[in-house]
C-alpha cells in the first residue's frame, strides 16, 4: 500500500475527523504534527497545492499580521514555514497527490474506502 500521510493538528476537529475516518476504514496514516515538525518552504511547494489555498485566512494571526492580498506563492510558502498555525488543515497525501480535506469527507476523493 502506498504511504498515506496526514499533516495534522491534534486540536483541530476537522483534522481529528479525517484521522478517525481513515482509521475506521483500515488505514494507519503517517501523522505529521505540522505545528511541531514544520514543513519547509520546499516541502509545502512540493505538495502541488495552490499556495493561497494553503493559507488559513481565518486564523487570528492572519488578521494580526495585516498581510497584503497580493503575496506571491514563494512569499506564502515562506510565511507558512515561519508561522505553521497558518497552514490550512488537514492535508492528506496519498500516491503522490495532496488534498486539503475540508470537509473531512473529501478524503474519499483521494483515498478509497476499504
NULUM-268690 format. One record per residue: residue in one letter; x, y, z of N, C-alpha, C in turn; residue number from 0. Coordinates in steps of 0.02 Angstrom, whole numbers, plus 50000, padded with zeros to 5 digits. Layout:
N
r r: A&n.east: X&n.north: Y&n.up: Z&ca.east: X&ca.north: Y&ca.up: Z&c.east: X&c.north: Y&c.up: Z&k: NUM
...
This chain:
114
r r: X&n.east: 50042&n.north: 49941&n.up: 50000&ca.east: 50000&ca.north: 50000&ca.up: 50000&c.east: 50045&c.north: 50062&c.up: 50000&k: 0
r r: X&n.east: 50026&n.north: 50110&n.up: 49959&ca.east: 50064&ca.north: 50173&ca.up: 49957&c.east: 50059&c.north: 50209&c.up: 50024&k: 1
r r: X&n.east: 50110&n.north: 50246&n.up: 50040&ca.east: 50110&ca.north: 50282&ca.up: 50103&c.east: 50057&c.north: 50336&c.up: 50104&k: 2
r r: X&n.east: 50022&n.north: 50338&n.up: 50159&ca.east: 49969&ca.north: 50387&ca.up: 50170&c.east: 49992&c.north: 50432&c.up: 50227&k: 3
r r: X&n.east: 49991&n.north: 50497&n.up: 50215&ca.east: 50016&ca.north: 50545&ca.up: 50265&c.east: 49962&c.north: 50597&c.up: 50278&k: 4
r r: X&n.east: 49956&n.north: 50617&n.up: 50340&ca.east: 49912&ca.north: 50672&ca.up: 50358&c.east: 49953&c.north: 50724&c.up: 50395&k: 5
r r: X&n.east: 49949&n.north: 50786&n.up: 50370&ca.east: 49978&ca.north: 50843&ca.up: 50407&c.east: 49922&c.north: 50864&c.up: 50455&k: 6
r r: X&n.east: 49935&n.north: 50853&n.up: 50518&ca.east: 49883&ca.north: 50851&ca.up: 50569&c.east: 49894&c.north: 50902&c.up: 50624&k: 7
r r: X&n.east: 49838&n.north: 50929&n.up: 50648&ca.east: 49837&ca.north: 50972&ca.up: 50707&c.east: 49791&c.north: 50937&c.up: 50757&k: 8
r r: X&n.east: 49819&n.north: 50914&n.up: 50812&ca.east: 49781&ca.north: 50874&ca.up: 50859&c.east: 49726&c.north: 50912&c.up: 50895&k: 9
r r: X&n.east: 49723&n.north: 50978&n.up: 50887&ca.east: 49669&ca.north: 51017&ca.up: 50919&c.east: 49616&c.north: 51038&c.up: 50869&k: 10
r r: X&n.east: 49622&n.north: 51018&n.up: 50807&ca.east: 49576&ca.north: 51038&ca.up: 50754&c.east: 49524&c.north: 50982&c.up: 50744&k: 11
r r: X&n.east: 49460&n.north: 50999&n.up: 50750&ca.east: 49407&ca.north: 50949&ca.up: 50744&c.east: 49406&c.north: 50918&c.up: 50674&k: 12
r r: X&n.east: 49419&n.north: 50957&n.up: 50622&ca.east: 49420&ca.north: 50930&ca.up: 50554&c.east: 49477&c.north: 50881&c.up: 50544&k: 13
r r: X&n.east: 49535&n.north: 50898&n.up: 50571&ca.east: 49593&ca.north: 50854&ca.up: 50566&c.east: 49580&c.north: 50789&c.up: 50604&k: 14
r r: X&n.east: 49552&n.north: 50794&n.up: 50663&ca.east: 49536&ca.north: 50735&ca.up: 50703&c.east: 49484&c.north: 50692&c.up: 50667&k: 15
r r: X&n.east: 49436&n.north: 50723&n.up: 50635&ca.east: 49384&ca.north: 50686&ca.up: 50599&c.east: 49413&c.north: 50648&c.up: 50540&k: 16
r r: X&n.east: 49459&n.north: 50678&n.up: 50503&ca.east: 49491&ca.north: 50644&ca.up: 50447&c.east: 49531&c.north: 50584&c.up: 50472&k: 17
r r: X&n.east: 49569&n.north: 50594&n.up: 50524&ca.east: 49608&ca.north: 50539&ca.up: 50553&c.east: 49562&c.north: 50482&c.up: 50574&k: 18
r r: X&n.east: 49507&n.north: 50498&n.up: 50605&ca.east: 49459&ca.north: 50447&ca.up: 50627&c.east: 49429&c.north: 50410&c.up: 50567&k: 19
r r: X&n.east: 49409&n.north: 50447&n.up: 50514&ca.east: 49382&ca.north: 50415&ca.up: 50454&c.east: 49432&c.north: 50366&c.up: 50424&k: 20
r r: X&n.east: 49495&n.north: 50387&n.up: 50419&ca.east: 49546&ca.north: 50344&ca.up: 50390&c.east: 49556&c.north: 50282&c.up: 50432&k: 21
r r: X&n.east: 49560&n.north: 50290&n.up: 50497&ca.east: 49571&ca.north: 50232&ca.up: 50541&c.east: 49511&c.north: 50184&c.up: 50539&k: 22
r r: X&n.east: 49451&n.north: 50212&n.up: 50538&ca.east: 49391&ca.north: 50169&ca.up: 50533&c.east: 49390&c.north: 50130&c.up: 50468&k: 23
r r: X&n.east: 49420&n.north: 50157&n.up: 50416&ca.east: 49423&ca.north: 50122&ca.up: 50351&c.east: 49482&c.north: 50075&c.up: 50346&k: 24
r r: X&n.east: 49521&n.north: 50069&n.up: 50399&ca.east: 49576&ca.north: 50021&ca.up: 50400&c.east: 49644&c.north: 50050&c.up: 50383&k: 25
r r: X&n.east: 49649&n.north: 50115&n.up: 50376&ca.east: 49713&ca.north: 50147&ca.up: 50360&c.east: 49747&c.north: 50170&c.up: 50425&k: 26
r r: X&n.east: 49812&n.north: 50165&n.up: 50426&ca.east: 49851&ca.north: 50194&ca.up: 50481&c.east: 49902&c.north: 50241&c.up: 50450&k: 27
r r: X&n.east: 49881&n.north: 50304&n.up: 50443&ca.east: 49925&ca.north: 50352&ca.up: 50408&c.east: 49985&c.north: 50372&c.up: 50451&k: 28
r r: X&n.east: 50036&n.north: 50395&n.up: 50415&ca.east: 50091&ca.north: 50428&ca.up: 50449&c.east: 50065&c.north: 50497&c.up: 50469&k: 29
r r: X&n.east: 50070&n.north: 50513&n.up: 50532&ca.east: 50042&ca.north: 50575&ca.up: 50558&c.east: 50099&c.north: 50624&c.up: 50570&k: 30
r r: X&n.east: 50095&n.north: 50682&n.up: 50538&ca.east: 50144&ca.north: 50735&ca.up: 50548&c.east: 50109&c.north: 50792&c.up: 50583&k: 31
r r: X&n.east: 50128&n.north: 50804&n.up: 50645&ca.east: 50102&ca.north: 50862&ca.up: 50682&c.east: 50142&c.north: 50922&c.up: 50656&k: 32
r r: X&n.east: 50113&n.north: 50958&n.up: 50608&ca.east: 50150&ca.north: 51011&ca.up: 50574&c.east: 50164&c.north: 51071&c.up: 50619&k: 33
r r: X&n.east: 50133&n.north: 51075&n.up: 50677&ca.east: 50149&ca.north: 51129&ca.up: 50723&c.east: 50215&c.north: 51118&c.up: 50758&k: 34
r r: X&n.east: 50234&n.north: 51054&n.up: 50767&ca.east: 50298&ca.north: 51039&ca.up: 50799&c.east: 50351&c.north: 51017&c.up: 50749&k: 35
r r: X&n.east: 50331&n.north: 50989&n.up: 50692&ca.east: 50377&ca.north: 50970&ca.up: 50639&c.east: 50356&c.north: 51009&c.up: 50576&k: 36
r r: X&n.east: 50374&n.north: 51072&n.up: 50576&ca.east: 50351&ca.north: 51117&ca.up: 50524&c.east: 50382&c.north: 51100&c.up: 50456&k: 37
r r: X&n.east: 50340&n.north: 51092&n.up: 50405&ca.east: 50367&ca.north: 51080&ca.up: 50338&c.east: 50405&c.north: 51142&c.up: 50312&k: 38
r r: X&n.east: 50456&n.north: 51129&n.up: 50274&ca.east: 50495&ca.north: 51183&ca.up: 50244&c.east: 50456&c.north: 51214&c.up: 50186&k: 39
r r: X&n.east: 50481&n.north: 51270&n.up: 50161&ca.east: 50451&ca.north: 51301&ca.up: 50103&c.east: 50449&c.north: 51252&c.up: 50044&k: 40
r r: X&n.east: 50504&n.north: 51217&n.up: 50035&ca.east: 50509&ca.north: 51169&ca.up: 49980&c.east: 50459&c.north: 51112&c.up: 49988&k: 41
r r: X&n.east: 50451&n.north: 51087&n.up: 50049&ca.east: 50402&ca.north: 51034&ca.up: 50062&c.east: 50331&c.north: 51058&c.up: 50047&k: 42
r r: X&n.east: 50316&n.north: 51117&n.up: 50069&ca.east: 50249&ca.north: 51145&ca.up: 50056&c.east: 50237&c.north: 51153&c.up: 49981&k: 43
r r: X&n.east: 50287&n.north: 51179&n.up: 49946&ca.east: 50280&ca.north: 51189&ca.up: 49874&c.east: 50273&c.north: 51121&c.up: 49838&k: 44
r r: X&n.east: 50307&n.north: 51070&n.up: 49862&ca.east: 50306&ca.north: 51004&ca.up: 49830&c.east: 50239&c.north: 50968&c.up: 49836&k: 45
r r: X&n.east: 50195&n.north: 50993&n.up: 49880&ca.east: 50129&ca.north: 50962&ca.up: 49886&c.east: 50087&c.north: 50971&c.up: 49824&k: 46
r r: X&n.east: 50103&n.north: 51023&n.up: 49785&ca.east: 50066&ca.north: 51035&ca.up: 49723&c.east: 49999&c.north: 51069&c.up: 49733&k: 47
r r: X&n.east: 49988&n.north: 51096&n.up: 49793&ca.east: 49926&ca.north: 51131&ca.up: 49808&c.east: 49935&c.north: 51206&c.up: 49794&k: 48
r r: X&n.east: 49881&n.north: 51239&n.up: 49780&ca.east: 49882&ca.north: 51311&ca.up: 49770&c.east: 49904&c.north: 51344&c.up: 49835&k: 49
r r: X&n.east: 49954&n.north: 51387&n.up: 49831&ca.east: 49982&ca.north: 51419&ca.up: 49891&c.east: 49928&c.north: 51458&c.up: 49929&k: 50
r r: X&n.east: 49886&n.north: 51493&n.up: 49894&ca.east: 49833&ca.north: 51532&ca.up: 49928&c.east: 49784&c.north: 51486&c.up: 49965&k: 51
r r: X&n.east: 49771&n.north: 51427&n.up: 49937&ca.east: 49727&ca.north: 51379&ca.up: 49971&c.east: 49758&c.north: 51352&c.up: 50035&k: 52
r r: X&n.east: 49824&n.north: 51350&n.up: 50038&ca.east: 49858&ca.north: 51325&ca.up: 50098&c.east: 49858&c.north: 51376&c.up: 50155&k: 53
r r: X&n.east: 49844&n.north: 51438&n.up: 50139&ca.east: 49847&ca.north: 51492&ca.up: 50188&c.east: 49781&c.north: 51496&c.up: 50226&k: 54
r r: X&n.east: 49784&n.north: 51485&n.up: 50290&ca.east: 49725&ca.north: 51485&ca.up: 50334&c.east: 49707&c.north: 51558&c.up: 50352&k: 55
r r: X&n.east: 49665&n.north: 51588&n.up: 50311&ca.east: 49649&ca.north: 51658&ca.up: 50320&c.east: 49599&c.north: 51670&c.up: 50377&k: 56
r r: X&n.east: 49571&n.north: 51617&n.up: 50406&ca.east: 49525&ca.north: 51625&ca.up: 50463&c.east: 49561&c.north: 51627&c.up: 50530&k: 57
r r: X&n.east: 49626&n.north: 51615&n.up: 50529&ca.east: 49665&ca.north: 51616&ca.up: 50591&c.east: 49676&c.north: 51688&c.up: 50615&k: 58
r r: X&n.east: 49673&n.north: 51699&n.up: 50679&ca.east: 49682&ca.north: 51766&ca.up: 50707&c.east: 49750&c.north: 51795&c.up: 50688&k: 59
r r: X&n.east: 49801&n.north: 51753&n.up: 50686&ca.east: 49868&ca.north: 51776&ca.up: 50667&c.east: 49868&c.north: 51807&c.up: 50597&k: 60
r r: X&n.east: 49830&n.north: 51777&n.up: 50552&ca.east: 49825&ca.north: 51804&ca.up: 50484&c.east: 49801&c.north: 51877&c.up: 50487&k: 61
r r: X&n.east: 49750&n.north: 51890&n.up: 50527&ca.east: 49724&ca.north: 51958&ca.up: 50534&c.east: 49775&c.north: 52003&c.up: 50568&k: 62
r r: X&n.east: 49806&n.north: 51977&n.up: 50620&ca.east: 49855&ca.north: 52017&ca.up: 50658&c.east: 49914&c.north: 52038&c.up: 50615&k: 63
r r: X&n.east: 49935&n.north: 51996&n.up: 50568&ca.east: 49993&ca.north: 52011&ca.up: 50526&c.east: 49977&c.north: 52063&c.up: 50472&k: 64
r r: X&n.east: 49913&n.north: 52077&n.up: 50460&ca.east: 49893&ca.north: 52126&ca.up: 50410&c.east: 49929&c.north: 52116&c.up: 50344&k: 65
r r: X&n.east: 49923&n.north: 52056&n.up: 50318&ca.east: 49958&ca.north: 52036&ca.up: 50257&c.east: 49927&c.north: 52067&c.up: 50195&k: 66
r r: X&n.east: 49968&n.north: 52085&n.up: 50147&ca.east: 49941&ca.north: 52110&ca.up: 50083&c.east: 49907&c.north: 52052&c.up: 50046&k: 67
r r: X&n.east: 49859&n.north: 52068&n.up: 50005&ca.east: 49822&ca.north: 52016&ca.up: 49969&c.east: 49861&c.north: 51988&c.up: 49909&k: 68
r r: X&n.east: 49913&n.north: 52023&n.up: 49888&ca.east: 49949&ca.north: 52003&ca.up: 49828&c.east: 50014&c.north: 51966&c.up: 49842&k: 69
r r: X&n.east: 50016&n.north: 51926&n.up: 49895&ca.east: 50076&ca.north: 51887&ca.up: 49910&c.east: 50089&c.north: 51837&c.up: 49854&k: 70
r r: X&n.east: 50153&n.north: 51828&n.up: 49837&ca.east: 50171&ca.north: 51778&ca.up: 49787&c.east: 50169&c.north: 51709&c.up: 49821&k: 71
r r: X&n.east: 50170&n.north: 51657&n.up: 49779&ca.east: 50171&ca.north: 51589&ca.up: 49807&c.east: 50232&c.north: 51579&c.up: 49852&k: 72
r r: X&n.east: 50290&n.north: 51603&n.up: 49830&ca.east: 50350&ca.north: 51596&ca.up: 49871&c.east: 50343&c.north: 51632&c.up: 49938&k: 73
r r: X&n.east: 50314&n.north: 51691&n.up: 49937&ca.east: 50303&ca.north: 51728&ca.up: 49999&c.east: 50255&c.north: 51690&c.up: 50046&k: 74
r r: X&n.east: 50204&n.north: 51659&n.up: 50016&ca.east: 50157&ca.north: 51621&ca.up: 50057&c.east: 50191&c.north: 51560&c.up: 50087&k: 75
r r: X&n.east: 50230&n.north: 51523&n.up: 50047&ca.east: 50265&ca.north: 51465&ca.up: 50074&c.east: 50313&c.north: 51485&c.up: 50129&k: 76
r r: X&n.east: 50348&n.north: 51541&n.up: 50121&ca.east: 50394&ca.north: 51565&ca.up: 50173&c.east: 50355&c.north: 51583&c.up: 50236&k: 77
r r: X&n.east: 50298&n.north: 51616&n.up: 50228&ca.east: 50256&ca.north: 51634&ca.up: 50284&c.east: 50231&c.north: 51573&c.up: 50322&k: 78
r r: X&n.east: 50210&n.north: 51522&n.up: 50285&ca.east: 50185&ca.north: 51460&ca.up: 50316&c.east: 50240&c.north: 51423&c.up: 50353&k: 79
r r: X&n.east: 50300&n.north: 51423&n.up: 50325&ca.east: 50356&ca.north: 51390&ca.up: 50359&c.east: 50374&c.north: 51427&c.up: 50424&k: 80
r r: X&n.east: 50365&n.north: 51492&n.up: 50424&ca.east: 50379&ca.north: 51532&ca.up: 50483&c.east: 50323&c.north: 51529&c.up: 50535&k: 81
r r: X&n.east: 50261&n.north: 51525&n.up: 50510&ca.east: 50202&ca.north: 51525&ca.up: 50553&c.east: 50158&c.north: 51465&c.up: 50536&k: 82
r r: X&n.east: 50175&n.north: 51405&n.up: 50558&ca.east: 50138&ca.north: 51345&ca.up: 50537&c.east: 50064&c.north: 51345&c.up: 50558&k: 83
r r: X&n.east: 50045&n.north: 51385&n.up: 50607&ca.east: 49974&ca.north: 51388&ca.up: 50625&c.east: 49932&c.north: 51415&c.up: 50568&k: 84
r r: X&n.east: 49964&n.north: 51447&n.up: 50519&ca.east: 49928&ca.north: 51474&ca.up: 50462&c.east: 49918&c.north: 51423&c.up: 50406&k: 85
r r: X&n.east: 49942&n.north: 51361&n.up: 50416&ca.east: 49933&ca.north: 51309&ca.up: 50366&c.east: 49861&c.north: 51282&c.up: 50372&k: 86
r r: X&n.east: 49825&n.north: 51282&n.up: 50316&ca.east: 49757&ca.north: 51254&ca.up: 50316&c.east: 49763&c.north: 51179&c.up: 50327&k: 87
r r: X&n.east: 49715&n.north: 51152&n.up: 50362&ca.east: 49718&ca.north: 51082&ca.up: 50380&c.east: 49649&c.north: 51051&c.up: 50377&k: 88
r r: X&n.east: 49651&n.north: 50985&n.up: 50375&ca.east: 49707&ca.north: 50939&ca.up: 50369&c.east: 49726&c.north: 50928&c.up: 50296&k: 89
r r: X&n.east: 49789&n.north: 50914&n.up: 50285&ca.east: 49814&ca.north: 50897&ca.up: 50219&c.east: 49829&c.north: 50823&c.up: 50219&k: 90
r r: X&n.east: 49802&n.north: 50787&n.up: 50171&ca.east: 49816&ca.north: 50716&ca.up: 50164&c.east: 49854&c.north: 50706&c.up: 50099&k: 91
r r: X&n.east: 49906&n.north: 50665&n.up: 50102&ca.east: 49947&ca.north: 50649&ca.up: 50043&c.east: 49944&c.north: 50573&c.up: 50033&k: 92
r r: X&n.east: 49927&n.north: 50554&n.up: 49971&ca.east: 49921&ca.north: 50483&ca.up: 49954&c.east: 49938&c.north: 50474&c.up: 49881&k: 93
r r: X&n.east: 49981&n.north: 50426&n.up: 49867&ca.east: 50002&ca.north: 50411&ca.up: 49798&c.east: 50024&c.north: 50473&c.up: 49760&k: 94
r r: X&n.east: 50062&n.north: 50516&n.up: 49795&ca.east: 50091&ca.north: 50575&ca.up: 49763&c.east: 50043&c.north: 50633&c.up: 49754&k: 95
r r: X&n.east: 49982&n.north: 50627&n.up: 49777&ca.east: 49934&ca.north: 50681&ca.up: 49772&c.east: 49916&c.north: 50706&c.up: 49841&k: 96
r r: X&n.east: 49906&n.north: 50772&n.up: 49846&ca.east: 49887&ca.north: 50803&ca.up: 49910&c.east: 49819&c.north: 50836&c.up: 49903&k: 97
r r: X&n.east: 49784&n.north: 50838&n.up: 49959&ca.east: 49718&ca.north: 50868&ca.up: 49960&c.east: 49705&c.north: 50897&c.up: 50029&k: 98
r r: X&n.east: 49677&n.north: 50958&n.up: 50030&ca.east: 49653&ca.north: 50987&ca.up: 50093&c.east: 49584&c.north: 50957&c.up: 50104&k: 99
r r: X&n.east: 49576&n.north: 50921&n.up: 50159&ca.east: 49515&ca.north: 50883&ca.up: 50171&c.east: 49466&c.north: 50921&c.up: 50215&k: 100
r r: X&n.east: 49438&n.north: 50973&n.up: 50187&ca.east: 49385&ca.north: 51012&ca.up: 50219&c.east: 49328&c.north: 51015&c.up: 50169&k: 101
r r: X&n.east: 49273&n.north: 50985&n.up: 50183&ca.east: 49255&ca.north: 50948&ca.up: 50244&c.east: 49292&c.north: 50881&c.up: 50246&k: 102
r r: X&n.east: 49293&n.north: 50848&n.up: 50304&ca.east: 49331&ca.north: 50787&ca.up: 50312&c.east: 49316&c.north: 50732&c.up: 50260&k: 103
r r: X&n.east: 49254&n.north: 50728&n.up: 50237&ca.east: 49235&ca.north: 50677&ca.up: 50189&c.east: 49271&c.north: 50684&c.up: 50122&k: 104
r r: X&n.east: 49302&n.north: 50740&n.up: 50110&ca.east: 49341&ca.north: 50749&ca.up: 50048&c.east: 49398&c.north: 50698&c.up: 50044&k: 105
r r: X&n.east: 49418&n.north: 50669&n.up: 50101&ca.east: 49472&ca.north: 50620&ca.up: 50099&c.east: 49457&c.north: 50563&c.up: 50051&k: 106
r r: X&n.east: 49391&n.north: 50548&n.up: 50041&ca.east: 49373&ca.north: 50493&ca.up: 49996&c.east: 49384&c.north: 50511&c.up: 49923&k: 107
r r: X&n.east: 49396&n.north: 50574&n.up: 49907&ca.east: 49415&ca.north: 50593&ca.up: 49839&c.east: 49486&c.north: 50570&c.up: 49824&k: 108
r r: X&n.east: 49524&n.north: 50558&n.up: 49876&ca.east: 49595&ca.north: 50542&ca.up: 49870&c.east: 49608&c.north: 50469&c.up: 49887&k: 109
r r: X&n.east: 49575&n.north: 50444&n.up: 49937&ca.east: 49587&ca.north: 50377&ca.up: 49965&c.east: 49523&c.north: 50337&c.up: 49957&k: 110
r r: X&n.east: 49530&n.north: 50275&n.up: 49936&ca.east: 49472&ca.north: 50232&ca.up: 49929&c.east: 49450&c.north: 50205&c.up: 49997&k: 111
r r: X&n.east: 49385&n.north: 50202&n.up: 50006&ca.east: 49359&ca.north: 50169&ca.up: 50066&c.east: 49374&c.north: 50095&c.up: 50060&k: 112
r r: X&n.east: 49393&n.north: 50064&n.up: 50115&ca.east: 49406&ca.north: 49991&ca.up: 50112&c.east: 49352&c.north: 49953&c.up: 50148&k: 113
